[in-house]
Amino acid sequence: KSFGDTPVNELLMQCKMLITDYSSVSWDVLYQNKPTLFYQLIWTNTMKHMQHIDMKTDSFGDRAETLDQLLDSLEKTIQNGFRHGTKNMNKCSRNISGLKITNTADISAKKSKNG
């Protein structure tokens, strides 16, 4: 297969974890209860205001600003069997609950609207 042949949703279902800067696909991976490592090499005030959460304090995955930090987090994630680290579990649970509530509310609203 060539790059781009596999749809992103299939790749996300097949992956064990995700490394991203702040992509929205991290929410899809979170919903599947898979770990995400946020590699934010360049962090600007503009990016800070684009976020729905404070990535420095509330991200649901380890956050790295250097390659060494990323490699350390990656090694810990592998050693932990590609499961969320203890410090991120509460954040993950809180965010997953929020996603389920939002999705349920959206579905209910659409059903009511479409009658």
N, C-alpha and C positions, 0 to 999 in steps of 0.2 A: 504494500500500500504506500501511497505517496502522502506527503503532508497535506492535511485538509480532507483526506478521503473519509475519515471517521468523524461522525458528528460529535460536537462537544459534549452533548448530554451522555453519549455512550462512553466517551473518555472519562467523564466524571464518575460514572457508575463503576468503571473498571479500576480506577486509581485507588491506591491505599492512602494517599494524602495529597495535599495541594501546596505548592509554593507559589505565592503571588505577591504583588505589591499591595493592592487593595481592590482587586477585581470583585465584581458582584457574584461571580461564580463561587466565591468562598462561602456564600450563604447556601448554595446548593450542596456543597461538600459538608457543611455544618449540619444540614438537615439529614444527611446520610450518616451522621455521627463519625465522620472521618476528620483527622487533624489537619489544620492549615498552619503553615508557617508564613508569616508576613515578612517579606524581604523588602524593606523600605529604605533603599540606599540613598535616595534623594528625598528629603522631607522638607517641604516648604510650607509657609503659612497658607498658601493657596490650597494645598492638599489638605491641610488641617481643617479648613472650612468646608471642604467637599465631603467630609465623612459624616455618616449618621451616628457614629460612635467615636469616642476619643480613642484613637488607635494606640496611644502611648499608655493608657491605663485600663481600657475596657475591651481590648481585642480578645477574641475567643480562641486565639492561637498565639504561639510564641512570636515575638516580633524581633527582627534583627535589622540593624542599620549597617553592619559590616559583614563581609564574607565570613570572617572567623565566627561571629555570632550565629550566622546562618548554619554553618557547618556543625557547630556545637549543638544547636537545636535539632538539626537533622539527625545527628548521631543519637541524641536522647530519644527522639521519636522512634527511630529504628529499634533501639534497645528496649523501648517500652511496647514493642509489638504493634506499632502504628496505632496506638490508642492515645487519647488526650492525656496530657500530663495532669497531675493532681490540681495544680494551681488554676488550670483552665476549665476544670469540670463544672464548677458553679456557673461560670460565664457561659459555657456551652449550654447547660441546662436552661438557664434563664433565656438565652437567645432562641433556643429551639422551641421553648414554650411560647415565646412571643410570636415566632413564625407560625406555629400551629393555630394560635388564637387569631392572628391576622388572616391566615388562609381560611379558617372557618367563618370568620366574619365576612370576608369577601364572597365566599360561596353562598352564604345565607342572603347577603344583599343582592347578589345576582339572581338567585332563585325568586326572591320577593319581587324584584324588578320585572323579571320575565314571566311571573305569575304562574 
